[in-house]
Amino acid sequence: MRTVRVSFSVVMAALAGGFLGSIVFSGGGTHAASATTVLQIDVDNITTYLGDVDPSKLATRAVSTPAAPKPFMNLYGIGDIYAVDGKPARGTWSVFTALNFLAPVKLPGLAIADTFRGGVAVTNFEILNADMTPRGTLMAMGLAGGQAPPLSGAFGLRFGNMAVAGGTGEFVGVRGVAGEATNPTDSFRFASTSEDPSIRRDVNGGKLTFVVTIIR
């Protein structure tokens, strides 16, 4: 029997390649290409807060408070939307993830499985125009981290495996698939939930590009 050895850092990079994903992709089938709209959403000042303290200590430290993700922790991500399809925009990206760290190799601290995934996530893009008037919100849920679904690479999705459940405003009735175009491990800032979230924009956070292919 051949033994396969994979370093912990390699596994973590594969898992984290999509903790926060959300966007939409057309999977083909009976839907013509003309029925889809591809959005690129750029998000800045991203901080992902890890549930690592008891309630009495939540949001009490007004300084950067790094933390390390572990299986079975909860993760709360917040970021600022600054562009949609390359044009200035405003808004908020947010995500809740229950981390499980699935991996198809047996390593201490990771959950043995047939797939690479970081956890189960629910995410939202509340998009505003540059003048702060609302456009609408996209809601998605699914599997964070790991590779994107089959065929999604044609639309620029590389990480995460999330289904768009619907939307509001101009996105009412949409559906699709979601994930990141850029790797969160390149820019994620993990913080303790003891850190005061009012300082999020004062601390160097991460940037991510999401791709959304909306099916109507």
Backbone hydrogen bonds in HBPLUS format (Angstrom, degrees):
<---DONOR---> <-ACCEPTOR-->    atom                        ^
c    i                          cat <-CA-CA->   ^        H-A-AA   ^      H-
h    n   atom  resd res      DA  || num        DHA   H-A  angle D-A-AA Bond
n    s   type  num  typ     dist DA aas  dist angle  dist       angle   num
A0011-VAL N   A0007-SER O   3.17 MM   4  6.52 162.2  2.21 152.8 157.2     1
A0012-MET N   A0008-PHE O   2.94 MM   4  6.16 161.8  1.97 152.7 157.7     2
A0013-ALA N   A0009-SER O   3.02 MM   4  6.17 151.9  2.10 142.2 149.4     3
A0014-ALA N   A0010-VAL O   3.08 MM   4  6.37 154.8  2.15 147.0 153.4     4
A0015-LEU N   A0011-VAL O   2.92 MM   4  6.19 157.0  1.97 152.0 158.8     5
A0016-ALA N   A0012-MET O   2.88 MM   4  5.95 168.0  1.90 152.2 155.4     6
A0146-GLY N   A0014-ALA O   3.08 MM 132  5.44 140.7  2.24 156.0 156.6     7
A0018-GLY N   A0016-ALA O   2.50 MM   2  5.34 143.6  1.62 104.3  95.6     8
A0021-GLY N   A0018-GLY O   3.42 MM   3  5.28 177.7  2.42 112.9 112.5     9
A0145-GLY N   A0018-GLY O   2.66 MM 127  3.58 138.8  1.82  95.4  93.3    10
A0213-THR N   A0024-VAL O   1.74 MM 189  4.02 133.2  0.90 106.5 124.8    11
A0031-HIS N   A0028-GLY O   3.30 MM   3  5.64 160.3  2.34 128.0 127.3    12
A0035-ALA N   A0032-ALA O   2.96 MM   3  5.52 161.7  1.99 116.1 122.2    13
A0036-THR N   A0033-ALA O   3.16 MM   3  5.69 165.1  2.19 120.0 121.5    14
A0037-THR N   A0214-ILE O   2.84 MM 177  4.92 145.5  1.95 134.9 146.0    15
A0214-ILE N   A0037-THR O   2.51 MM 177  4.92 156.1  1.56 154.9 148.6    16
A0039-LEU N   A0212-VAL O   2.22 MM 173  4.48 160.7  1.25 144.4 152.8    17
A0212-VAL N   A0039-LEU O   2.38 MM 173  4.48 169.7  1.39 147.5 151.0    18
A0085-ASP N   A0040-GLN O   2.73 MM  45  4.85 162.6  1.76 145.8 151.7    19
A0041-ILE N   A0210-PHE O   2.77 MM 169  5.00 157.8  1.82 138.0 145.7    20
A0210-PHE N   A0041-ILE O   2.77 MM 169  5.00 176.5  1.77 154.9 156.0    21
A0042-ASP N   A0083-ALA O   2.94 MM  41  5.18 172.5  1.95 149.5 152.0    22
A0082-TYR N   A0042-ASP O   3.03 MM  40  5.97 163.1  2.06 150.4 155.2    23
A0043-VAL N   A0208-LEU O   2.92 MM 165  5.35 167.9  1.93 167.5 169.8    24
A0208-LEU N   A0043-VAL O   2.99 MM 165  5.35 156.7  2.04 145.6 152.1    25
A0044-ASP N   A0080-ASP O   2.78 MM  36  5.16 163.2  1.81 146.2 149.0    26
A0080-ASP N   A0044-ASP O   2.80 MM  36  5.16 168.3  1.81 156.3 157.4    27
A0046-ILE N   A0206-GLY O   2.97 MM 160  4.71 172.7  1.98 138.0 137.0    28
A0206-GLY N   A0046-ILE O   3.01 MM 160  4.71 161.9  2.04 126.9 129.2    29
A0047-THR N   A0078-ILE O   3.06 MM  31  5.71 157.5  2.11 159.8 165.8    30
A0078-ILE N   A0047-THR O   3.05 MM  31  5.71 156.1  2.11 154.2 160.9    31
A0048-THR N   A0189-ARG O   3.00 MM 141  6.16 176.5  2.00 164.8 165.6    32
A0191-ALA N   A0048-THR O   2.92 MM 143  6.09 163.9  1.95 146.4 149.7    33
A0049-TYR N   A0076-TYR O   2.71 MM  27  4.99 165.5  1.73 148.1 142.8    34
A0076-TYR N   A0049-TYR O   2.78 MM  27  4.99 157.6  1.83 145.3 153.1    35
A0050-LEU N   A0191-ALA O   2.77 MM 141  6.11 159.4  1.81 166.0 172.3    36
A0052-ASP N   A0050-LEU O   2.79 MM   2  5.68 116.0  2.20 118.8 102.0    37
A0193-THR N   A0050-LEU O   3.15 MM 143  5.61 130.9  2.41 156.8 143.2    38
A0051-GLY N   A0074-ASN O   2.85 MM  23  5.18 169.4  1.86 155.1 156.5    39
A0057-LYS N   A0054-ASP O   2.93 MM   3  5.83 166.2  1.95 133.5 137.7    40
A0058-LEU N   A0055-PRO O   3.31 MM   3  5.32 166.8  2.32 106.3 110.3    41
A0059-ALA N   A0193-THR O   2.85 MM 134  6.05 167.0  1.87 143.8 145.9    42
A0060-THR N   A0194-SER O   2.85 MM 134  5.46 123.0  2.18 125.4 136.8    43
A0061-ARG N   A0194-SER O   2.76 MM 133  5.79 162.1  1.79 165.2 164.1    44
A0196-ASP N   A0061-ARG O   2.73 MM 135  5.32 164.8  1.75 139.7 137.5    45
A0192-SER N   A0065-THR O   2.79 MM 127  5.71 161.4  1.83 173.2 179.1    46
A0067-ALA N   A0190-PHE O   3.21 MM 123  5.58 146.1  2.33 119.4 119.0    47
A0073-MET N   A0070-LYS O   3.28 MM   3  5.91 148.9  2.39 140.1 138.8    48
A0072-PHE N   A0099-LEU O   2.94 MM  27  5.22 152.5  2.01 124.1 129.9    49
A0099-LEU N   A0073-MET O   2.97 MM  26  5.56 154.1  2.04 170.8 179.2    50
A0075-LEU N   A0097-THR O   2.79 MM  22  4.99 151.1  1.88 152.3 159.6    51
A0097-THR N   A0075-LEU O   2.90 MM  22  4.99 162.0  1.93 144.6 149.0    52
A0077-GLY N   A0095-VAL O   2.88 MM  18  4.94 160.6  1.91 139.2 145.6    53
A0095-VAL N   A0077-GLY O   3.00 MM  18  4.94 147.2  2.11 135.5 136.5    54
A0079-GLY N   A0093-TRP O   2.90 MM  14  5.07 143.4  2.03 152.6 152.7    55
A0093-TRP N   A0079-GLY O   2.94 MM  14  5.07 169.8  1.95 138.1 141.5    56
A0081-ILE N   A0091-GLY O   3.05 MM  10  4.88 158.8  2.10 113.2 118.6    57
A0089-ALA N   A0082-TYR O   3.11 MM   7  4.92 157.1  2.16 108.9 108.6    58
A0084-VAL N   A0087-LYS O   2.95 MM   3  5.41 153.1  2.02 151.3 156.4    59
A0087-LYS N   A0084-VAL O   3.10 MM   3  5.41 167.3  2.12 114.3 117.2    60
A0090-ARG N   A0128-LEU O   3.03 MM  38  4.82 177.4  2.03 131.6 131.3    61
A0128-LEU N   A0090-ARG O   2.80 MM  38  4.82 169.0  1.81 134.6 130.9    62
A0092-THR N   A0126-GLU O   2.98 MM  34  5.27 145.4  2.10 140.8 149.0    63
A0126-GLU N   A0092-THR O   2.92 MM  34  5.27 175.6  1.92 160.2 158.9    64
A0094-SER N   A0124-ASN O   3.04 MM  30  5.41 159.0  2.09 150.3 155.8    65
A0124-ASN N   A0094-SER O   2.87 MM  30  5.41 157.1  1.93 158.7 161.8    66
A0096-PHE N   A0122-VAL O   2.87 MM  26  5.37 156.0  1.93 153.6 161.7    67
A0122-VAL N   A0096-PHE O   2.89 MM  26  5.37 153.0  1.96 152.8 161.8    68
A0098-ALA N   A0120-VAL O   2.93 MM  22  5.38 163.0  1.96 155.3 155.8    69
A0120-VAL N   A0098-ALA O   3.11 MM  22  5.38 153.3  2.18 140.0 141.6    70
A0100-ASN N   A0118-GLY O   2.88 MM  18  5.84 162.1  1.91 130.5 136.1    71
A0101-PHE N   A0118-GLY O   3.21 MM  17  4.49 176.8  2.21 112.6 112.5    72
A0111-ALA N   A0101-PHE O   2.86 MM  10  5.81 162.1  1.89 152.3 155.5    73
A0102-LEU N   A0117-ARG O   2.79 MM  15  5.01 141.3  1.94 147.6 157.7    74
A0117-ARG N   A0102-LEU O   3.28 MM  15  5.01 158.0  2.33 119.1 121.5    75
A0103-ALA N   A0111-ALA O   2.96 MM   8  6.09 146.6  2.08 158.3 156.7    76
A0113-ALA N   A0103-ALA O   2.92 MM  10  5.41 145.0  2.05 132.3 133.5    77
A0110-LEU N   A0107-LEU O   3.12 MM   3  5.72 161.6  2.16 143.8 143.0    78
A0118-GLY N   A0144-ALA O   2.61 MM  26  5.29 159.8  1.65 147.1 150.6    79
A0144-ALA N   A0119-GLY O   2.90 MM  25  5.26 164.3  1.92 142.0 146.9    80
A0121-ALA N   A0142-GLY O   2.87 MM  21  5.50 162.8  1.90 148.6 154.3    81
A0142-GLY N   A0121-ALA O   2.98 MM  21  5.50 152.7  2.06 153.5 156.6    82
A0123-THR N   A0140-ALA O   2.85 MM  17  5.33 172.9  1.85 155.5 157.8    83
A0140-ALA N   A0123-THR O   2.94 MM  17  5.33 168.4  1.95 154.5 155.8    84
A0125-PHE N   A0138-LEU O   2.88 MM  13  5.11 154.9  1.94 147.3 155.0    85
A0138-LEU N   A0125-PHE O   2.90 MM  13  5.11 151.1  1.98 140.0 146.7    86
A0127-ILE N   A0136-GLY O   2.88 MM   9  5.62 153.3  1.96 164.8 164.7    87
A0135-ARG N   A0127-ILE O   2.95 MM   8  5.64 165.8  1.97 151.8 149.3    88
A0136-GLY N   A0127-ILE O   3.41 MM   9  5.62 160.9  2.45 145.9 147.8    89
A0129-ASN N   A0133-THR O   2.74 MM   4  5.33 170.0  1.75 165.7 166.2    90
A0132-MET N   A0129-ASN O   2.90 MM   3  5.19 155.8  1.96 119.7 121.0    91
A0170-GLU N   A0135-ARG O   3.02 MM  35  6.08 168.3  2.03 151.9 154.6    92
A0168-THR N   A0137-THR O   2.91 MM  31  5.14 145.3  2.03 139.6 149.2    93
A0139-MET N   A0166-GLY O   3.06 MM  27  5.65 175.0  2.07 154.5 152.9    94
A0165-ALA N   A0139-MET O   2.87 MM  26  5.78 138.9  2.04 134.1 147.2    95
A0141-MET N   A0163-ALA O   2.96 MM  22  5.57 159.0  2.00 150.7 153.9    96
A0163-ALA N   A0141-MET O   2.84 MM  22  5.57 152.0  1.92 161.0 154.4    97
A0143-LEU N   A0161-ASN O   2.96 MM  18  5.06 165.1  1.99 137.9 133.0    98
A0161-ASN N   A0143-LEU O   2.92 MM  18  5.06 161.6  1.95 168.5 164.0    99
A0160-GLY N   A0146-GLY O   3.02 MM  14  5.55 158.9  2.07 131.6 137.1   100
A0152-SER N   A0149-PRO O   3.27 MM   3  5.74 160.9  2.31 129.5 134.2   101
A0155-PHE N   A0152-SER O   2.92 MM   3  5.53 155.7  1.98 118.2 125.6   102
A0157-LEU N   A0152-SER O   3.39 MM   5  5.49 149.8  2.49 139.2 131.0   103
A0156-GLY N   A0153-GLY O   3.02 MM   3  4.93 163.4  2.05 104.2 109.3   104
A0158-ARG N   A0180-GLU O   2.86 MM  22  5.98 169.0  1.87 158.6 158.6   105
A0159-PHE N   A0180-GLU O   3.16 MM  21  5.12 156.1  2.22 144.6 146.5   106
A0180-GLU N   A0159-PHE O   2.87 MM  21  5.12 133.6  2.09 133.8 145.5   107
A0162-MET N   A0178-ALA O   3.03 MM  16  4.50 162.9  2.06 141.5 138.9   108
A0178-ALA N   A0162-MET O   2.24 MM  16  4.50 147.8  1.33 143.8 148.8   109
A0164-VAL N   A0176-GLY O   2.91 MM  12  4.91 157.8  1.96 109.7 117.1   110
A0171-PHE N   A0168-THR O   3.01 MM   3  5.08 158.1  2.06 125.6 124.8   111
A0172-VAL N   A0169-GLY O   3.38 MM   3  5.77 156.9  2.43 119.9 117.5   112
A0174-VAL N   A0171-PHE O   3.26 MM   3  5.76 160.0  2.30 139.9 136.3   113
A0175-ARG N   A0215-ILE O   3.01 MM  40  5.30 142.0  2.16 144.5 155.5   114
A0215-ILE N   A0175-ARG O   2.92 MM  40  5.30 160.3  1.96 168.0 165.6   115
A0181-ALA N   A0209-THR O   2.77 MM  28  5.48 171.2  1.77 156.3 157.3   116
A0186-ASP N   A0183-ASN O   3.02 MM   3  5.76 163.9  2.05 122.7 127.7   117
A0187-SER N   A0184-PRO O   3.03 MM   3  5.59 154.8  2.10 115.2 122.1   118
A0188-PHE N   A0184-PRO O   2.77 MM   4  5.38 142.9  1.91 172.7 172.1   119
A0195-GLU N   A0192-SER O   3.06 MM   3  5.65 165.8  2.08 114.2 118.8   120
A0199-ILE N   A0196-ASP O   3.21 MM   3  6.17 175.5  2.21 128.2 129.6   121
A0200-ARG N   A0197-PRO O   3.26 MM   3  5.30 166.9  2.27 108.9 110.8   122
A0202-ASP N   A0199-ILE O   2.84 MM   3  5.15 144.3  1.97 112.3 124.1   123
A0203-VAL N   A0200-ARG O   3.37 MM   3  5.57 156.4  2.43 104.2 110.8   124
